[in-house]
Amino acid sequence: MAETDADTIVKPDDGEYMIRCENLVKIYKTSDVEAVALQGLDLDVKRGELMAIVGNSGSGKSTLLNMLGGLDRPSAGSLVIDGKDMLKFTDKDYMAYKRDTVGFVWQNNARNLVPYLTAVQNVELPMLLKGKKGRRARALELLKKVGLEKRRNSRLDQMSGGEQQRVAIAIAMANDPKLLLADEPTGSVDTKTSAMILDIFKELNKSEGVTVVIVTHDLKLAEHIDRVVAIRDGRTSSEIIRKRSYAEELNEMGEVISEGDAVHEELAVLDRSGRLQLPKEYMQSLGIKGGGKVKVELDEERGGIMLFPSDH
């Protein structure tokens, strides 16, 4: 029998990925209304990757974050994290997942910190609840990683908002999670502190090997993170990828030059069903409305496709 195309396709090893979402759907139901928050979202995140998810309010990014954190259950589709099928999880599985696999940094510091405990006691608390040994040494190590070793005996009311957020990151890392999720971690701090917090995530990603997913509405994160996935209307719409700059290539060859602005390009995402979300500015330029029709033609000369507004 002749070898078919299907026989030659090499599927990616799931062990390479921390997160695999395929056609993920989330529907919220009340007695009167049914709201679809995710409408067949696809997303792959490799182990050890640091990436961001951006989107406007109502885009579905918070719903996705809750499911990645084990705080909400998918309605349909596939969600596999660390090789585990989340759609098959029992309540007990979810408890173990939140304790052992994932760490969470909330935008609201009140959800991260116990106000009457010191910084080091806050970091020790998750380890205490898990019964881990060597808690003080690990807590001090994490506070050092976030630049707060000297503030170890300070309480919540003695720290700035940026310091509290850095303690929250240390707490999220206390039980050595494989996946670290951050919900708008720079939303309530100034630009300088925001850059410091992002540097901490980068360092933890590198030194601890933890996969980091940052969810935010701030498109400027693309300037600091290599891969940013944009969600619109409950689906993955585009990815902003940082390309290797000319400066980096020269640095690798031993040339000493200063790094200029990072170079990024935005790529539309074609999902596994062949669906494509056009950028809104393109739709406006072509005079296309949502739900409208377009002509699609293959341009063999340029090796691409062409879209034209339809008269029908």
KOLDREN-183604 format. One record per residue (C-alpha): residue number from 1; residue in three letters; x, y, z. Coordinates in pm, whole numbers, plus 50000, padded with zeros to 5 digits. Last residue first. Layout:
N
+-----+-----+-------+-------+-------+
!   n ! res !     X !     Y !     Z !
+-----+-----+-------+-------+-------+
! NUM ! ALA !     X !     Y !     Z !
...
+-----+-----+-------+-------+-------+
% end
This chain:
312
+-----+-----+-------+-------+-------+
!   n ! res !     X !     Y !     Z !
+-----+-----+-------+-------+-------+
! 312 ! HIS ! 47632 ! 53905 ! 49813 !
! 311 ! ASP ! 47861 ! 54169 ! 49661 !
! 310 ! SER ! 48158 ! 54007 ! 49830 !
! 309 ! PRO ! 48455 ! 54199 ! 49972 !
! 308 ! PHE ! 48784 ! 54058 ! 49838 !
! 307 ! LEU ! 49043 ! 53841 ! 50010 !
! 306 ! MET ! 49363 ! 53716 ! 49848 !
! 305 ! ILE ! 49556 ! 53399 ! 49931 !
! 304 ! GLY ! 49928 ! 53322 ! 49922 !
! 303 ! GLY ! 50214 ! 53190 ! 49713 !
! 302 ! ARG ! 50274 ! 53513 ! 49524 !
! 301 ! GLU ! 50221 ! 53361 ! 49180 !
! 300 ! GLU ! 49976 ! 53103 ! 49312 !
! 299 ! ASP ! 49736 ! 53370 ! 49440 !
! 298 ! LEU ! 49449 ! 53156 ! 49568 !
! 297 ! GLU ! 49120 ! 53345 ! 49589 !
! 296 ! VAL ! 48887 ! 53401 ! 49882 !
! 295 ! LYS ! 48574 ! 53610 ! 49824 !
! 294 ! VAL ! 48428 ! 53764 ! 50138 !
! 293 ! LYS ! 48102 ! 53735 ! 50330 !
! 292 ! GLY ! 47972 ! 53931 ! 50626 !
! 291 ! GLY ! 47921 ! 53805 ! 50982 !
! 290 ! GLY ! 48134 ! 54087 ! 51118 !
! 289 ! LYS ! 48135 ! 54374 ! 50872 !
! 288 ! ILE ! 48372 ! 54414 ! 50578 !
! 287 ! GLY ! 48445 ! 54759 ! 50434 !
! 286 ! LEU ! 48789 ! 54652 ! 50318 !
! 285 ! SER ! 48968 ! 54909 ! 50536 !
! 284 ! GLN ! 48734 ! 54836 ! 50828 !
! 283 ! MET ! 48802 ! 54465 ! 50803 !
! 282 ! TYR ! 49176 ! 54526 ! 50790 !
! 281 ! GLU ! 49156 ! 54753 ! 51098 !
! 280 ! LYS ! 48963 ! 54484 ! 51284 !
! 279 ! PRO ! 49240 ! 54227 ! 51232 !
! 278 ! LEU ! 49105 ! 53922 ! 51047 !
! 277 ! GLN ! 49023 ! 53616 ! 51252 !
! 276 ! LEU ! 49095 ! 53293 ! 51066 !
! 275 ! ARG ! 48920 ! 52957 ! 51082 !
! 274 ! GLY ! 49088 ! 52654 ! 50922 !
! 273 ! SER ! 48951 ! 52404 ! 51174 !
! 272 ! ARG ! 49288 ! 52375 ! 51349 !
! 271 ! ASP ! 49302 ! 52751 ! 51397 !
! 270 ! LEU ! 49471 ! 52996 ! 51162 !
! 269 ! VAL ! 49629 ! 53259 ! 51384 !
! 268 ! ALA ! 49710 ! 53604 ! 51245 !
! 267 ! LEU ! 50077 ! 53695 ! 51289 !
! 266 ! GLU ! 50206 ! 54016 ! 51446 !
! 265 ! GLU ! 50575 ! 54095 ! 51400 !
! 264 ! HIS ! 50818 ! 54214 ! 51662 !
! 263 ! VAL ! 51159 ! 54381 ! 51657 !
! 262 ! ALA ! 51309 ! 54483 ! 51990 !
! 261 ! ASP ! 51423 ! 54846 ! 52001 !
! 260 ! GLY ! 51796 ! 54883 ! 51995 !
! 259 ! GLU ! 52051 ! 54669 ! 52176 !
! 258 ! SER ! 52387 ! 54842 ! 52219 !
! 257 ! ILE ! 52680 ! 54709 ! 52024 !
! 256 ! VAL ! 52971 ! 54476 ! 52103 !
! 255 ! GLU ! 53037 ! 54246 ! 51806 !
! 254 ! GLY ! 53121 ! 53894 ! 51912 !
! 253 ! MET ! 52936 ! 53703 ! 51640 !
! 252 ! GLU ! 52648 ! 53642 ! 51881 !
! 251 ! ASN ! 52633 ! 54017 ! 51945 !
! 250 ! LEU ! 52600 ! 54078 ! 51571 !
! 249 ! GLU ! 52300 ! 53845 ! 51552 !
! 248 ! GLU ! 52145 ! 54013 ! 51856 !
! 247 ! ALA ! 52184 ! 54358 ! 51700 !
! 246 ! TYR ! 52020 ! 54242 ! 51376 !
! 245 ! SER ! 51716 ! 54149 ! 51579 !
! 244 ! ARG ! 51586 ! 53800 ! 51631 !
! 243 ! LYS ! 51210 ! 53825 ! 51592 !
! 242 ! ARG ! 50970 ! 53884 ! 51880 !
! 241 ! ILE ! 50637 ! 53724 ! 51799 !
! 240 ! ILE ! 50297 ! 53887 ! 51836 !
! 239 ! GLU ! 50035 ! 53617 ! 51796 !
! 238 ! SER ! 49687 ! 53665 ! 51655 !
! 237 ! SER ! 49317 ! 53588 ! 51694 !
! 236 ! THR ! 49296 ! 53311 ! 51954 !
! 235 ! ARG ! 48925 ! 53275 ! 52015 !
! 234 ! GLY ! 48671 ! 53392 ! 52274 !
! 233 ! ASP ! 48573 ! 53711 ! 52092 !
! 232 ! ARG ! 48934 ! 53829 ! 52065 !
! 231 ! ILE ! 49242 ! 53673 ! 52221 !
! 230 ! ALA ! 49595 ! 53798 ! 52150 !
! 229 ! VAL ! 49895 ! 53575 ! 52213 !
! 228 ! VAL ! 50224 ! 53742 ! 52308 !
! 227 ! ARG ! 50558 ! 53570 ! 52248 !
! 226 ! ASP ! 50903 ! 53716 ! 52313 !
! 225 ! ILE ! 50809 ! 53930 ! 52610 !
! 224 ! HIS ! 50932 ! 54283 ! 52695 !
! 223 ! GLU ! 50803 ! 54507 ! 52414 !
! 222 ! ALA ! 50501 ! 54283 ! 52367 !
! 221 ! LEU ! 50405 ! 54379 ! 52722 !
! 220 ! LYS ! 50302 ! 54714 ! 52573 !
! 219 ! LEU ! 49970 ! 54551 ! 52474 !
! 218 ! ASP ! 49850 ! 54586 ! 52833 !
! 217 ! HIS ! 49521 ! 54397 ! 52879 !
! 216 ! THR ! 49697 ! 54129 ! 53080 !
! 215 ! VAL ! 49741 ! 53757 ! 53138 !
! 214 ! ILE ! 50095 ! 53639 ! 53212 !
! 213 ! VAL ! 50179 ! 53272 ! 53152 !
! 212 ! VAL ! 50507 ! 53145 ! 53297 !
! 211 ! THR ! 50645 ! 52790 ! 53261 !
! 210 ! VAL ! 50888 ! 52727 ! 53547 !
! 209 ! GLY ! 51251 ! 52639 ! 53476 !
! 208 ! GLU ! 51354 ! 52774 ! 53818 !
! 207 ! SER ! 51649 ! 52987 ! 53701 !
! 206 ! LYS ! 51520 ! 53094 ! 53359 !
! 205 ! ASN ! 51148 ! 53134 ! 53425 !
! 204 ! LEU ! 51232 ! 53278 ! 53765 !
! 203 ! GLU ! 51461 ! 53535 ! 53598 !
! 202 ! LYS ! 51202 ! 53629 ! 53335 !
! 201 ! PHE ! 50928 ! 53664 ! 53596 !
! 200 ! ILE ! 51158 ! 53886 ! 53804 !
! 199 ! ASP ! 51236 ! 54101 ! 53498 !
! 198 ! LEU ! 50861 ! 54148 ! 53445 !
! 197 ! ILE ! 50830 ! 54269 ! 53804 !
! 196 ! MET ! 51114 ! 54519 ! 53758 !
! 195 ! ALA ! 50961 ! 54656 ! 53435 !
! 194 ! SER ! 50628 ! 54708 ! 53615 !
! 193 ! THR ! 50807 ! 54880 ! 53903 !
! 192 ! LYS ! 50954 ! 55137 ! 53662 !
! 191 ! THR ! 50623 ! 55183 ! 53479 !
! 190 ! ASP ! 50415 ! 55238 ! 53793 !
! 189 ! VAL ! 50215 ! 54968 ! 53970 !
! 188 ! SER ! 49849 ! 54861 ! 53974 !
! 187 ! GLY ! 49819 ! 54659 ! 53653 !
! 186 ! THR ! 50166 ! 54503 ! 53659 !
! 185 ! PRO ! 50060 ! 54154 ! 53771 !
! 184 ! GLU ! 49745 ! 54161 ! 53552 !
! 183 ! ASP ! 49666 ! 53798 ! 53644 !
! 182 ! ALA ! 49986 ! 53592 ! 53670 !
! 181 ! LEU ! 50001 ! 53215 ! 53619 !
! 180 ! LEU ! 50306 ! 53006 ! 53710 !
! 179 ! LEU ! 50317 ! 52647 ! 53582 !
! 178 ! LYS ! 50551 ! 52375 ! 53707 !
! 177 ! PRO ! 50494 ! 52485 ! 54064 !
! 176 ! ASP ! 50775 ! 52470 ! 54322 !
! 175 ! ASN ! 50558 ! 52487 ! 54636 !
! 174 ! ALA ! 50672 ! 52839 ! 54730 !
! 173 ! MET ! 50662 ! 52984 ! 54377 !
! 172 ! ALA ! 50323 ! 53155 ! 54420 !
! 171 ! ILE ! 50441 ! 53290 ! 54757 !
! 170 ! ALA ! 50752 ! 53442 ! 54595 !
! 169 ! ILE ! 50533 ! 53610 ! 54332 !
! 168 ! ALA ! 50308 ! 53749 ! 54606 !
! 167 ! VAL ! 50614 ! 53889 ! 54784 !
! 166 ! ARG ! 50696 ! 54073 ! 54461 !
! 165 ! GLN ! 50342 ! 54208 ! 54446 !
! 164 ! GLN ! 50368 ! 54334 ! 54803 !
! 163 ! GLU ! 50694 ! 54510 ! 54718 !
! 162 ! GLY ! 50530 ! 54682 ! 54420 !
! 161 ! GLY ! 50237 ! 54797 ! 54633 !
! 160 ! SER ! 50472 ! 54937 ! 54897 !
! 159 ! MET ! 50548 ! 54749 ! 55219 !
! 158 ! GLN ! 50493 ! 54825 ! 55590 !
! 157 ! ASP ! 50118 ! 54757 ! 55583 !
! 156 ! LEU ! 50183 ! 54405 ! 55451 !
! 155 ! ARG ! 50427 ! 54311 ! 55727 !
! 154 ! SER ! 50806 ! 54342 ! 55717 !
! 153 ! ASN ! 51032 ! 54068 ! 55859 !
! 152 ! ARG ! 51167 ! 53950 ! 55521 !
! 151 ! ARG ! 51224 ! 54301 ! 55393 !
! 150 ! LYS ! 51601 ! 54259 ! 55360 !
! 149 ! GLU ! 51555 ! 53950 ! 55141 !
! 148 ! LEU ! 51323 ! 54143 ! 54914 !
! 147 ! GLY ! 51488 ! 54130 ! 54570 !
! 146 ! VAL ! 51250 ! 53878 ! 54409 !
! 145 ! LYS ! 51517 ! 53606 ! 54406 !
! 144 ! LYS ! 51619 ! 53696 ! 54762 !
! 143 ! LEU ! 51260 ! 53649 ! 54879 !
! 142 ! LEU ! 51265 ! 53307 ! 54709 !
! 141 ! GLU ! 51583 ! 53198 ! 54891 !
! 140 ! LEU ! 51446 ! 53329 ! 55222 !
! 139 ! ALA ! 51131 ! 53119 ! 55177 !
! 138 ! ARG ! 51335 ! 52811 ! 55082 !
! 137 ! ALA ! 51553 ! 52841 ! 55393 !
! 136 ! ARG ! 51252 ! 52899 ! 55618 !
! 135 ! ARG ! 51054 ! 52607 ! 55477 !
! 134 ! GLY ! 51322 ! 52340 ! 55504 !
! 133 ! LYS ! 51055 ! 52070 ! 55537 !
! 132 ! LYS ! 50727 ! 52061 ! 55348 !
! 131 ! GLY ! 50399 ! 51983 ! 55523 !
! 130 ! LYS ! 50177 ! 52107 ! 55239 !
! 129 ! LEU ! 50007 ! 52366 ! 55459 !
! 128 ! LEU ! 50349 ! 52473 ! 55591 !
! 127 ! MET ! 50482 ! 52507 ! 55237 !
! 126 ! PRO ! 50190 ! 52733 ! 55144 !
! 125 ! LEU ! 50256 ! 52942 ! 55460 !
! 124 ! GLU ! 50634 ! 52985 ! 55427 !
! 123 ! VAL ! 50603 ! 53271 ! 55177 !
! 122 ! ASN ! 50363 ! 53457 ! 55406 !
! 121 ! GLN ! 50590 ! 53393 ! 55706 !
! 120 ! VAL ! 50886 ! 53542 ! 55513 !
! 119 ! ALA ! 50690 ! 53856 ! 55428 !
! 118 ! THR ! 50561 ! 53900 ! 55782 !
! 117 ! LEU ! 50213 ! 53786 ! 55882 !
! 116 ! TYR ! 49928 ! 54017 ! 55992 !
! 115 ! PRO ! 49827 ! 54105 ! 55636 !
! 114 ! VAL ! 49795 ! 53751 ! 55494 !
! 113 ! LEU ! 49899 ! 53798 ! 55132 !
! 112 ! ASN ! 49793 ! 53675 ! 54789 !
! 111 ! ARG ! 49421 ! 53749 ! 54763 !
! 110 ! ALA ! 49467 ! 54088 ! 54935 !
! 109 ! ASN ! 49730 ! 54166 ! 54671 !
! 108 ! ASN ! 49462 ! 54209 ! 54406 !
! 107 ! GLN ! 49629 ! 54146 ! 54070 !
! 106 ! TRP ! 49658 ! 53779 ! 54157 !
! 105 ! VAL ! 49972 ! 53567 ! 54127 !
! 104 ! PHE ! 49889 ! 53197 ! 54097 !
! 103 ! GLY ! 50110 ! 52888 ! 54122 !
! 102 ! VAL ! 50015 ! 52564 ! 53946 !
! 101 ! THR ! 50122 ! 52201 ! 53973 !
! 100 ! ASP ! 50120 ! 52081 ! 54336 !
!  99 ! ARG ! 49844 ! 52250 ! 54539 !
!  98 ! LYS ! 49616 ! 52368 ! 54257 !
!  97 ! TYR ! 49652 ! 52031 ! 54080 !
!  96 ! ALA ! 49594 ! 51832 ! 54400 !
!  95 ! MET ! 49269 ! 52019 ! 54468 !
!  94 ! TYR ! 49160 ! 51980 ! 54105 !
!  93 ! ASP ! 49222 ! 51606 ! 54115 !
!  92 ! LYS ! 49011 ! 51577 ! 54433 !
!  91 ! ASP ! 48723 ! 51761 ! 54264 !
!  90 ! THR ! 48749 ! 51511 ! 53978 !
!  89 ! PHE ! 48940 ! 51589 ! 53659 !
!  88 ! LYS ! 48839 ! 51430 ! 53328 !
!  87 ! LEU ! 48806 ! 51760 ! 53139 !
!  86 ! MET ! 49147 ! 51863 ! 53274 !
!  85 ! ASP ! 49328 ! 51590 ! 53078 !
!  84 ! LYS ! 49674 ! 51569 ! 53238 !
!  83 ! GLY ! 49999 ! 51582 ! 53038 !
!  82 ! ASP ! 50126 ! 51888 ! 53225 !
!  81 ! ILE ! 49806 ! 52065 ! 53124 !
!  80 ! VAL ! 49564 ! 51918 ! 52868 !
!  79 ! LEU ! 49250 ! 52109 ! 52774 !
!  78 ! SER ! 49033 ! 51964 ! 52497 !
!  77 ! GLY ! 48694 ! 52073 ! 52368 !
!  76 ! ALA ! 48385 ! 52122 ! 52579 !
!  75 ! SER ! 48246 ! 52301 ! 52886 !
!  74 ! PRO ! 48583 ! 52368 ! 53052 !
!  73 ! ARG ! 48591 ! 52375 ! 53434 !
!  72 ! ASP ! 48679 ! 52673 ! 53650 !
!  71 ! LEU ! 48936 ! 52752 ! 53920 !
!  70 ! GLY ! 49193 ! 52499 ! 53796 !
!  69 ! GLY ! 49443 ! 52775 ! 53719 !
!  68 ! LEU ! 49437 ! 52710 ! 53344 !
!  67 ! MET ! 49056 ! 52723 ! 53362 !
!  66 ! ASN ! 49057 ! 53055 ! 53547 !
!  65 ! LEU ! 49311 ! 53200 ! 53305 !
!  64 ! LEU ! 49096 ! 53102 ! 53006 !
!  63 ! THR ! 48794 ! 53278 ! 53156 !
!  62 ! SER ! 49009 ! 53583 ! 53226 !
!  61 ! LYS ! 49126 ! 53590 ! 52861 !
!  60 ! GLY ! 48775 ! 53555 ! 52717 !
!  59 ! SER ! 48763 ! 53879 ! 52515 !
!  58 ! GLY ! 48516 ! 54044 ! 52754 !
!  57 ! SER ! 48757 ! 54321 ! 52853 !
!  56 ! ASN ! 49019 ! 54356 ! 52582 !
!  55 ! GLY ! 49279 ! 54095 ! 52512 !
!  54 ! VAL ! 49632 ! 53989 ! 52594 !
!  53 ! ILE ! 49793 ! 53655 ! 52676 !
!  52 ! ALA ! 50162 ! 53661 ! 52765 !
!  51 ! MET ! 50447 ! 53415 ! 52725 !
!  50 ! LEU ! 50737 ! 53261 ! 52914 !
!  49 ! GLU ! 50814 ! 52907 ! 52798 !
!  48 ! GLY ! 50967 ! 52636 ! 53017 !
!  47 ! ARG ! 50736 ! 52369 ! 52884 !
!  46 ! LYS ! 50577 ! 52475 ! 52558 !
!  45 ! VAL ! 50246 ! 52660 ! 52538 !
!  44 ! ASP ! 49987 ! 52556 ! 52279 !
!  43 ! LEU ! 49659 ! 52743 ! 52227 !
!  42 ! ASP ! 49336 ! 52681 ! 52035 !
!  41 ! LEU ! 49005 ! 52846 ! 52136 !
!  40 ! GLY ! 48673 ! 52703 ! 52017 !
!  39 ! GLN ! 48431 ! 52974 ! 52127 !
!  38 ! LEU ! 48531 ! 53080 ! 52476 !
!  37 ! ALA ! 48297 ! 53298 ! 52685 !
!  36 ! VAL ! 47966 ! 53171 ! 52543 !
!  35 ! ALA ! 47676 ! 53314 ! 52745 !
!  34 ! GLU ! 47350 ! 53125 ! 52802 !
!  33 ! VAL ! 47070 ! 53325 ! 52961 !
!  32 ! ASP ! 46744 ! 53266 ! 53148 !
!  31 ! SER ! 46809 ! 53018 ! 53429 !
!  30 ! THR ! 47180 ! 53088 ! 53412 !
!  29 ! LYS ! 47442 ! 52923 ! 53197 !
!  28 ! TYR ! 47807 ! 53004 ! 53135 !
!  27 ! ILE ! 47956 ! 52832 ! 52832 !
!  26 ! LYS ! 48328 ! 52762 ! 52795 !
!  25 ! VAL ! 48467 ! 52604 ! 52479 !
!  24 ! LEU ! 48819 ! 52489 ! 52393 !
!  23 ! ASN ! 48870 ! 52384 ! 52031 !
!  22 ! GLU ! 49213 ! 52255 ! 52128 !
!  21 ! CYS ! 49408 ! 52378 ! 52429 !
!  20 ! ARG ! 49751 ! 52226 ! 52501 !
!  19 ! ILE ! 49951 ! 52356 ! 52796 !
!  18 ! MET ! 50286 ! 52236 ! 52936 !
!  17 ! TYR ! 50402 ! 52110 ! 52597 !
!  16 ! GLU ! 50704 ! 51906 ! 52493 !
!  15 ! GLY ! 50568 ! 51597 ! 52664 !
!  14 ! ASP ! 50276 ! 51616 ! 52421 !
!  13 ! ASP ! 50519 ! 51513 ! 52145 !
!  12 ! PRO ! 50425 ! 51693 ! 51826 !
!  11 ! LYS ! 50251 ! 51482 ! 51562 !
!  10 ! VAL ! 50464 ! 51372 ! 51269 !
!   9 ! ILE ! 50261 ! 51353 ! 50949 !
!   8 ! THR ! 50402 ! 51098 ! 50706 !
!   7 ! ASP ! 50127 ! 50839 ! 50742 !
!   6 ! ALA ! 49858 ! 51104 ! 50696 !
!   5 ! ASP ! 50011 ! 51199 ! 50360 !
!   4 ! THR ! 49960 ! 50841 ! 50247 !
!   3 ! GLU ! 50224 ! 50573 ! 50191 !
!   2 ! ALA ! 50131 ! 50345 ! 49907 !
!   1 ! MET ! 50000 ! 50000 ! 50000 !
+-----+-----+-------+-------+-------+
% end
